[in-house]
Amino acid sequence: MVFVPTLTHHKRIKPIANILDQTKKEKHKLIFSFYFEFAKRTEKVMRDLIYLTWNDHRLKVMVMMMMMVIVSWRCVLGLENINPIFFDEGLSHLFGEANLIRSPDDRSVRLLLDKYTGSGFISSSMYQHGFFSSLIKLPGAYTAGLVVAFYTSNGDVFVKNHDELDIEFLGNVEGKPWRFQTNMYGNGSTNRGREERYRLWFDPSKEFHRYSILWNPTKIIFWVDDVPIREIKRKEEMKGDYPQKPMSLYATIWDASSWATSGGKFGVDYTFSPFVSEFKDIALDGCNVSDSLTTVTRDNYDNINCSSSDQLLITSDYSTISPKQGAAMRRFRERYMYYSYCYDTVRYAVPPPECVILAAEKDRFKDTGRLKFGGSHTKVHRARKRRRRNRSTPVVSAEL
């Protein structure tokens, strides 16, 4: 069916002449921002817009590109309310400025590590709860000793009682896969680390995948693409161990030769540098405390009112795990988790209150929280891999 634009539809569209009067950069920003907002409100009108005939050929190409991007986001994440930002809209340089390279369209950034320095960026504001997400591509080849981190923290403000939520990618020797871990600290509880370690079902250096952290007043969910890999439900017994203070988003790449790979056995080899990690389509969605406070301090953060924003977070699709996604999470943890603090009875004779002890999971782990002999479900995994060799569906996809 060919769409015939009406006056009503034209009223929703900024006049093209007004956009073209802006500088090239501002024009592109206006166009992208407009179509992101428009796509969020109504997919039908976006589909129809393809049929509009405009004189500016470049604008038509951009509309088509935006449609392709929107479709790809939904294929990758499966979540609809993702609103990527421009770098200068909500992010800023943290360290290693020469090793932070922004793209011409300001929607992606490369973080480099060389023998002189690593690099990183930080959100321009702190958030009292939020959804933090990015498409990330990791360095390839030899990456031992390397850490690429995507995390939230308030350690700069609350030095002695900081909160933190981590996704940390741990490099490896050439030919062996990246591993990664998630962690949670609340109220300075660094002596009560709550880390879990995993392998991935894909090579994160070959293509972009979306990694996300959801933090609301009642739960925390770590996501890989459309698969929730870990859920922490807040319990009263946790008290201050559940993060409750505003945090900033960070992304960094740095040398962790002392511990990241085989306990420090293999360090960073700078003959392979520079090591390049890429971040794009970064999303920050939550209660921006700068709307209430100019500066967050240890004394004033209780004055932040985030009730309406928290309600939106709690009811968002990325705060909800569907039955399919729940099944995908169980499969992921069964096949790819190789350490959990919940089963580490050497560290915790009594599991922390948020732990949900599953008999099927517990049987696979030693009292150190690590897998029993075999290390990574090796025999079972190889058998399953043979059975699925000719299947095109990802092993833990939420679409299964």
C-alpha positions as CSV (number, residue, x, y, z in Angstrom):
1,M,0.0,0.0,0.0
2,V,1.4,3.4,-0.9
3,F,1.2,6.0,1.8
4,V,-0.3,9.4,0.9
5,P,0.8,12.0,3.4
6,T,-1.8,14.2,4.9
7,L,-1.7,17.6,6.5
8,T,-1.9,15.9,9.9
9,H,1.3,13.9,9.2
10,H,3.1,17.0,7.9
11,K,2.4,18.9,11.1
12,R,4.3,16.3,13.0
13,I,7.4,16.8,10.9
14,K,9.8,19.7,11.3
15,P,10.0,21.7,8.1
16,I,12.9,20.5,6.1
17,A,13.9,24.0,5.2
18,N,14.4,24.9,8.9
19,I,16.6,21.9,9.4
20,L,18.7,22.6,6.3
21,D,19.5,26.1,7.6
22,Q,21.5,24.7,10.5
23,T,25.2,23.8,10.4
24,K,25.9,20.3,9.1
25,K,26.5,18.9,12.5
26,E,23.5,20.5,14.0
27,K,21.3,19.4,11.1
28,H,22.4,15.8,11.5
29,K,21.8,15.9,15.3
30,L,18.3,17.4,14.8
31,I,17.4,14.7,12.2
32,F,18.7,11.8,14.3
33,S,17.1,13.1,17.5
34,F,13.8,13.7,15.7
35,Y,13.6,10.2,14.2
36,F,14.6,8.5,17.4
37,E,11.8,10.2,19.2
38,F,9.4,9.6,16.3
39,A,10.3,5.9,16.1
40,K,9.7,5.5,19.8
41,R,6.2,7.0,19.5
42,T,5.0,5.1,16.5
43,E,6.6,2.5,14.3
44,K,3.7,2.7,11.8
45,V,4.4,6.3,10.9
46,M,8.1,5.5,10.6
47,R,7.4,2.8,8.1
48,D,5.1,5.1,6.2
49,L,7.7,7.8,6.0
50,I,9.8,5.8,3.7
51,Y,7.3,6.6,1.0
52,L,7.5,10.3,1.4
53,T,9.1,12.0,-1.5
54,W,11.5,14.8,-0.5
55,N,13.8,16.9,-2.6
56,D,16.8,16.4,-0.4
57,H,18.2,13.0,-1.5
58,R,20.6,12.8,1.4
59,L,17.7,13.2,3.8
60,K,15.9,10.2,2.2
61,V,19.1,8.1,2.6
62,M,19.3,9.0,6.2
63,V,15.7,8.0,6.9
64,M,16.4,4.6,5.3
65,M,19.5,4.2,7.4
66,M,17.6,5.1,10.5
67,M,15.0,2.5,9.8
68,M,17.7,-0.1,9.4
69,V,19.3,0.9,12.7
70,I,16.0,0.7,14.5
71,V,15.3,-2.8,13.2
72,S,18.9,-3.9,14.1
73,W,18.6,-2.6,17.7
74,R,15.5,-4.7,18.2
75,C,17.0,-7.8,16.7
76,V,20.0,-7.4,18.9
77,L,18.4,-6.6,22.2
78,G,14.7,-7.5,22.0
79,L,13.9,-4.5,24.1
80,E,12.0,-1.5,22.7
81,N,12.7,1.4,24.9
82,I,16.4,2.0,24.2
83,N,17.3,5.6,23.5
84,P,20.9,6.0,22.5
85,I,22.5,9.4,23.1
86,F,25.3,11.4,21.4
87,F,28.5,11.4,23.4
88,D,28.4,15.1,24.2
89,E,24.8,14.8,25.4
90,G,25.6,12.7,28.5
91,L,29.2,11.5,28.5
92,S,32.7,13.0,29.0
93,H,36.3,12.1,29.0
94,L,37.7,10.4,32.1
95,F,41.4,9.7,31.5
96,G,43.8,8.9,28.6
97,E,42.3,11.6,26.4
98,A,44.6,10.8,23.5
99,N,43.4,7.2,23.6
100,L,39.7,8.1,23.5
101,I,38.5,8.5,19.9
102,R,35.0,9.7,19.1
103,S,33.3,8.9,15.8
104,P,32.3,11.7,13.4
105,D,28.6,11.2,14.1
106,D,29.3,11.3,17.9
107,R,27.5,8.1,18.6
108,S,30.4,5.8,19.2
109,V,33.8,5.9,20.9
110,R,36.9,3.8,20.9
111,L,38.9,3.3,24.0
112,L,42.6,2.3,23.5
113,L,45.3,0.9,25.7
114,D,48.9,1.3,24.8
115,K,52.1,1.1,26.8
116,Y,51.6,4.7,28.0
117,T,48.0,4.6,29.2
118,G,44.6,3.2,29.1
119,S,41.5,5.3,28.7
120,G,37.9,5.8,29.8
121,F,34.7,7.9,29.9
122,I,32.2,8.8,32.5
123,S,28.6,10.0,32.4
124,S,28.2,13.7,32.8
125,S,25.6,13.2,35.6
126,M,24.9,10.8,38.4
127,Y,21.8,8.7,38.4
128,Q,19.6,7.5,41.2
129,H,18.6,4.1,39.6
130,G,18.7,3.6,35.9
131,F,19.2,1.5,32.8
132,F,22.8,1.7,31.4
133,S,23.5,0.0,28.1
134,S,25.9,-0.1,25.2
135,L,26.9,-2.1,22.2
136,I,30.5,-3.2,22.8
137,K,33.2,-4.9,20.7
138,L,36.3,-6.1,22.5
139,P,39.9,-6.4,21.2
140,G,41.0,-9.6,19.5
141,A,44.1,-11.9,19.4
142,Y,46.3,-11.8,22.5
143,T,44.4,-9.9,25.3
144,A,45.9,-11.5,28.5
145,G,46.1,-9.1,31.4
146,L,43.5,-6.8,29.9
147,V,40.3,-5.5,31.5
148,V,37.5,-3.7,29.7
149,A,34.9,-2.5,32.2
150,F,31.4,-1.2,31.9
151,Y,30.1,-0.3,35.3
152,T,28.4,2.2,37.6
153,S,30.0,3.6,40.8
154,N,30.0,6.5,43.2
155,G,33.5,6.0,44.6
156,D,34.5,9.6,43.9
157,V,31.8,11.0,46.1
158,F,31.3,8.2,48.7
159,V,34.9,7.2,49.2
160,K,34.4,5.0,52.3
161,N,30.9,3.6,51.6
162,H,30.6,3.5,47.8
163,D,28.2,1.5,45.7
164,E,29.1,-0.3,42.5
165,L,27.7,-2.5,39.7
166,D,30.2,-4.1,37.4
167,I,30.5,-5.9,34.1
168,E,34.2,-6.6,33.6
169,F,35.6,-8.4,30.6
170,L,38.8,-10.4,31.3
171,G,41.3,-10.9,28.5
172,N,43.1,-14.1,27.7
173,V,46.0,-15.6,25.8
174,E,45.6,-15.9,22.0
175,G,43.4,-18.8,21.1
176,K,41.4,-18.8,24.4
177,P,38.2,-16.9,24.8
178,W,37.3,-13.8,26.7
179,R,35.7,-14.3,30.1
180,F,33.7,-11.8,32.1
181,Q,32.3,-11.2,35.6
182,T,29.5,-9.3,37.2
183,N,29.7,-7.9,40.7
184,M,27.8,-5.8,43.2
185,Y,29.0,-3.7,46.1
186,G,26.8,-1.7,48.4
187,N,27.7,0.8,51.1
188,G,31.4,0.0,50.8
189,S,31.0,-3.7,51.2
190,T,34.2,-4.5,49.2
191,N,35.0,-7.3,51.7
192,R,31.7,-8.9,50.7
193,G,32.2,-9.2,47.0
194,R,29.3,-10.8,45.1
195,E,31.0,-11.7,41.9
196,E,30.0,-14.3,39.4
197,R,32.2,-15.4,36.4
198,Y,31.1,-16.6,33.0
199,R,32.1,-17.6,29.5
200,L,30.2,-16.3,26.5
201,W,28.4,-18.2,23.7
202,F,30.0,-16.0,21.0
203,D,33.3,-14.3,20.3
204,P,32.9,-10.7,21.6
205,S,35.8,-9.5,19.5
206,K,34.1,-10.4,16.2
207,E,31.0,-8.2,16.4
208,F,29.1,-5.8,18.6
209,H,26.8,-7.2,21.3
210,R,24.7,-5.2,23.8
211,Y,25.5,-5.3,27.5
212,S,23.2,-3.7,30.0
213,I,22.7,-3.0,33.7
214,L,19.3,-2.4,35.1
215,W,19.2,-1.0,38.6
216,N,15.9,0.0,40.2
217,P,14.7,0.2,43.8
218,T,13.7,-3.5,43.9
219,K,16.1,-5.4,41.7
220,I,19.2,-5.5,39.6
221,I,19.4,-7.3,36.2
222,F,22.5,-7.8,34.1
223,W,21.7,-8.4,30.4
224,V,23.7,-9.7,27.4
225,D,21.7,-8.9,24.3
226,D,18.2,-10.0,25.0
227,V,19.3,-12.6,27.7
228,P,19.2,-11.7,31.4
229,I,22.2,-13.5,32.9
230,R,21.8,-12.5,36.5
231,E,19.0,-11.1,38.7
232,I,19.5,-9.8,42.2
233,K,16.2,-9.1,44.1
234,R,16.5,-6.7,46.9
235,K,15.7,-8.2,50.4
236,E,15.3,-6.4,53.7
237,E,18.2,-8.5,55.2
238,M,20.6,-7.0,52.7
239,K,20.3,-3.6,54.4
240,G,23.0,-1.3,53.0
241,D,24.6,-4.0,50.9
242,Y,22.0,-3.1,48.2
243,P,23.2,-0.1,46.2
244,Q,21.1,2.9,47.2
245,K,23.1,6.1,46.4
246,P,23.4,7.9,43.1
247,M,26.0,6.5,40.7
248,S,27.8,7.5,37.5
249,L,28.3,5.3,34.4
250,Y,31.9,4.4,33.6
251,A,33.7,2.6,30.7
252,T,37.4,1.9,30.9
253,I,40.2,-0.2,29.4
254,W,43.3,-0.8,31.6
255,D,46.2,-3.0,32.4
256,A,45.3,-5.6,35.1
257,S,48.3,-7.9,34.6
258,S,48.5,-8.6,38.3
259,W,45.2,-10.6,38.4
260,A,43.1,-10.6,35.3
261,T,44.3,-13.7,33.5
262,S,45.1,-17.0,35.4
263,G,45.7,-15.0,38.6
264,G,48.4,-12.9,37.1
265,K,50.3,-15.7,35.3
266,F,49.9,-13.9,31.9
267,G,50.2,-10.2,31.6
268,V,49.6,-7.6,28.9
269,D,52.0,-8.0,25.9
270,Y,52.4,-4.5,24.4
271,T,53.8,-5.8,21.2
272,F,50.1,-6.4,20.3
273,S,49.1,-2.8,21.3
274,P,47.2,-0.7,20.8
275,F,44.3,-2.7,22.2
276,V,41.0,-1.2,21.0
277,S,37.6,-1.6,22.5
278,E,34.6,0.0,20.9
279,F,31.4,1.4,22.4
280,K,28.4,2.6,20.5
281,D,24.7,3.4,20.9
282,I,25.1,4.1,24.6
283,A,21.9,4.5,26.5
284,L,21.4,6.2,29.9
285,D,17.8,6.0,31.2
286,G,16.9,6.8,34.7
287,C,16.6,9.5,37.4
288,N,19.3,12.2,36.5
289,V,20.1,13.8,39.8
290,S,21.3,17.0,38.1
291,D,17.6,17.7,37.6
292,S,17.4,18.1,41.4
293,L,20.9,18.9,42.6
294,T,23.8,20.8,41.2
295,T,26.3,18.7,43.1
296,V,25.8,15.4,44.9
297,T,27.4,15.1,48.3
298,R,27.3,12.7,51.2
299,D,24.8,15.0,53.0
300,N,22.3,16.0,50.3
301,Y,21.6,12.9,48.2
302,D,18.5,12.0,50.3
303,N,16.8,15.1,49.0
304,I,16.5,13.6,45.5
305,N,12.9,12.8,44.4
306,C,12.9,10.0,41.9
307,S,9.5,8.5,42.5
308,S,8.1,9.1,39.0
309,S,11.3,8.0,37.3
310,D,11.5,4.9,39.5
311,Q,8.0,3.9,38.6
312,L,8.9,4.1,34.9
313,L,11.9,2.0,35.4
314,I,10.1,-0.7,37.4
315,T,7.4,-1.0,34.7
316,S,9.8,-1.0,31.8
317,D,10.4,-4.0,29.6
318,Y,14.1,-4.3,30.7
319,S,12.9,-4.6,34.3
320,T,10.8,-7.6,33.5
321,I,12.0,-11.1,32.7
322,S,9.6,-12.9,30.4
323,P,9.1,-16.7,30.7
324,K,11.3,-17.2,27.6
325,Q,14.0,-14.9,28.9
326,G,13.8,-16.7,32.3
327,A,14.4,-20.0,30.5
328,A,17.3,-18.5,28.5
329,M,18.8,-17.2,31.8
330,R,18.7,-20.7,33.4
331,R,20.3,-22.2,30.3
332,F,23.0,-19.5,30.3
333,R,23.8,-20.1,34.0
334,E,23.8,-23.9,33.5
335,R,26.2,-23.8,30.6
336,Y,28.4,-20.8,31.0
337,M,28.7,-19.8,34.7
338,Y,31.9,-21.2,36.2
339,Y,32.0,-19.3,39.6
340,S,29.4,-18.1,41.9
341,Y,29.9,-16.5,45.4
342,C,26.5,-18.1,46.4
343,Y,28.1,-21.5,46.3
344,D,31.4,-20.4,47.8
345,T,31.1,-21.8,51.4
346,V,34.7,-21.1,52.1
347,R,34.0,-17.4,51.9
348,Y,30.4,-17.5,53.0
349,A,29.5,-20.3,55.5
350,V,26.0,-18.9,55.2
351,P,25.1,-17.6,51.7
352,P,24.3,-13.8,51.6
353,P,20.6,-13.1,51.9
354,E,20.0,-12.4,48.2
355,C,21.3,-15.8,47.1
356,V,18.7,-18.2,45.7
357,I,20.3,-21.7,46.1
358,L,19.2,-24.1,43.4
359,A,19.9,-27.8,44.0
360,A,20.7,-28.4,40.3
361,E,23.3,-25.5,40.3
362,K,24.7,-26.4,43.7
363,D,25.5,-29.9,42.7
364,R,27.9,-28.7,40.0
365,F,30.0,-26.5,42.2
366,K,32.7,-27.2,44.8
367,D,32.7,-25.5,48.2
368,T,35.0,-22.9,46.7
369,G,32.2,-21.8,44.4
370,R,34.0,-23.1,41.3
371,L,32.9,-25.9,39.1
372,K,33.8,-29.5,40.0
373,F,36.3,-31.4,38.0
374,G,35.9,-30.7,34.3
375,G,36.0,-26.9,34.8
376,S,33.3,-25.8,32.4
377,H,30.8,-28.6,31.9
378,T,33.2,-29.8,29.2
379,K,31.8,-33.2,28.3
380,V,28.2,-32.1,28.5
381,H,28.9,-28.9,26.5
382,R,30.8,-30.7,23.8
383,A,27.9,-33.2,23.4
384,R,25.4,-30.4,23.2
385,K,27.5,-28.5,20.7
386,R,27.7,-31.5,18.4
387,R,23.9,-31.9,18.5
388,R,23.4,-28.2,17.8
389,R,26.1,-27.8,15.1
390,N,23.6,-27.4,12.3
391,R,21.2,-25.2,14.2
392,S,21.2,-21.5,13.4
393,T,19.5,-20.3,16.7
394,P,21.9,-19.1,19.4
395,V,22.3,-21.5,22.3
396,V,20.8,-19.2,24.9
397,S,18.7,-16.9,22.8
398,A,15.5,-15.7,24.5
399,E,13.8,-16.7,21.2
400,L,14.2,-20.3,21.9
